Amino acid sequence: MDIRTAEQTELNHLAHLWYESWRDAHAAILPEALVRHRTLESFRSRLQSTLSGVRVAGPPGRPLGLCIIKEGGVDQLFVSECARGTGVATALLSDAEASLGNLGVQVAWLVCAIGNERAAGFYRKNGWQRTGNVVIHLPISDGVFPLEVWRYEKVLSETWPVED
């Protein structure tokens, strides 16, 4: 499956994909105060500011999933409902791991909403280990929203001591 960088012409499609996938996975398990801030426009704005770093799977103009890496980790990974179970998420995650490895990241991280068992199972299946809970600070229109999440890590490369 080809993974590529998103195109500017795909911004609206990707915003809808991210918004719908986020709501499907999170609206019922996250605080309503956060859900109210996660509007379609908020996803479009966040995508616009980072579009050159967004990796997508699927045909040009109709991507099926997106992934964003940031600061040594997988910041976002979302797949449209119609593409679940087709290998799109695995391909995007593998691409992110390779990119992070190429950047010299030895241990990558990602976070998962507490209660998102579908995503948690996917990460475990792909070699990620839950290391505990952390509080992240999500950007919202009037500041930040603190949210406790599950943290996962994966060793991408081992550094072995050099013997004399």
C-alpha atoms as one frame of an Amber mdcrd trajectory, in Angstrom:
protein
   0.000   0.000   0.000   1.385   3.394  -0.972   1.797   5.962   1.768   2.403
   9.522   0.621   2.415  13.113   1.799  -0.993  14.794   1.800  -1.800  17.339
  -0.894  -3.283  20.776  -0.233  -6.283  19.861  -2.397  -7.116  17.078   0.094
  -7.450  19.371   3.109 -11.254  19.321   3.305 -11.494  15.593   2.667  -8.888
  14.889   5.358 -10.573  17.228   7.830 -13.853  15.320   7.372 -12.078  11.963
   7.665 -10.295  13.005  10.875 -13.423  14.611  12.375 -15.688  11.616  11.670
 -13.097   9.048  12.781 -12.275  11.012  15.938 -15.957  11.322  16.875 -16.546
   7.627  16.220 -13.649   6.616  18.485 -13.841   9.315  21.150 -17.190  11.110
  21.471 -18.644   8.497  23.831 -15.555   8.058  26.030 -14.112  11.560  26.436
 -15.443  14.476  28.488 -18.231  16.406  26.789 -16.299  19.636  27.399 -13.544
  18.392  25.079 -15.943  16.930  22.516 -17.611  20.361  22.154 -14.246  21.860
  21.154 -13.538  19.213  18.524 -15.483  20.723  15.638 -14.909  20.081  11.952
 -13.311  23.519  11.700 -10.914  22.716  14.566  -9.682  19.652  12.677  -9.374
  21.634   9.426  -7.338  24.317  11.202  -5.038  21.798  12.874  -4.481  20.021
   9.562  -3.782  23.257   7.692  -0.983  24.130  10.106   0.771  20.780   9.622
  -0.355  19.533   6.198   3.171  19.197   4.800   3.868  16.592   7.500   0.655
  14.612   7.139   1.081  11.151   5.633  -1.907   9.518   3.977  -2.957   6.203
   2.494  -5.306   5.971  -0.428  -5.705   7.476  -3.856  -4.977  11.160  -4.463
  -8.069  13.186  -3.651  -9.629  10.328  -1.654  -7.292   9.317   1.176  -8.526
   6.581   3.499  -6.371   7.382   6.516  -3.896   9.864   7.920  -0.935   9.869
  10.266   1.043  12.701  11.839   4.324  12.245  13.680   5.573  14.826  16.131
   8.438  15.126  18.607   9.508  11.495  18.476   6.066   9.962  18.421   2.892
   9.168  16.542   0.746  12.207  17.271  -2.339  11.232  15.246  -3.464   8.077
  13.439  -6.980   7.881  12.021  -8.585   5.706   9.371 -11.999   6.120   7.771
 -14.617   3.617   8.854 -14.796   2.069   5.375 -11.058   1.296   5.440 -10.882
  -0.365   8.849  -9.561  -3.895   8.685  -8.021  -3.389   5.240  -4.409  -2.828
   6.321  -4.497   0.961   5.962  -3.810   1.608   9.665  -0.987  -0.941   9.729
   0.621   0.629   6.650   0.369   4.128   8.133   1.790   2.983  11.466   4.671
   1.162   9.755   5.423   4.282   7.714   5.445   6.392  10.890   7.755   3.941
  12.649  10.160   3.988   9.689  10.109   7.798   9.567  10.756   8.054  13.296
  13.572   5.505  13.023  15.120   7.523  10.186  15.028  10.562  12.465  17.072
   8.641  15.034  14.242   7.936  17.454  15.108   4.805  19.439  11.910   4.553
  21.495   8.771   6.004  19.933   5.636   6.983  21.828   1.957   7.420  21.167
  -1.049   8.039  23.351  -4.496   6.505  23.275  -7.702   7.675  24.908  -8.473
   5.653  28.005 -11.291   3.309  27.034 -10.489   3.162  23.310 -10.094  -0.610
  23.370 -10.171  -1.009  19.576  -7.127   1.249  19.155  -5.377  -0.236  22.202
  -5.728  -3.737  20.751  -4.370  -2.557  17.407  -1.318  -0.993  19.047  -0.596
  -4.114  21.115  -0.930  -6.281  18.001   1.683  -4.082  16.320   4.259  -4.393
  19.096   3.492  -1.313  21.174   3.554  -1.664  24.964   1.408   0.349  27.364
   3.757   2.070  29.818   1.186   3.796  32.007  -1.053   6.827  32.131   0.027
  10.405  31.430  -1.744  13.740  31.277  -1.490  15.560  27.969  -2.551  19.144
  27.282  -4.677  19.358  24.165  -5.041  22.662  22.328  -8.573  24.044  22.312
  -9.958  27.376  21.132  -9.572  29.090  24.508  -6.427  27.442  25.859  -5.600
  23.825  26.665  -7.562  20.856  27.919  -5.753  18.436  30.266  -6.611  14.814
  29.519  -5.334  11.612  31.102  -4.481   9.026  28.438  -2.706   5.689  28.035
   0.913   6.018  26.883   2.403   3.377  24.596   6.010   2.941  23.558   7.862
   0.861  21.005  11.583   0.268  20.712  12.567   1.116  17.147  16.305   0.478
  17.505  18.626  -0.785  20.161  21.827   0.998  21.056  24.410  -1.540  22.095
  27.523  -0.603  24.006  30.640  -0.750  21.905  33.262  -2.995  23.432  36.964
  -2.154  23.210
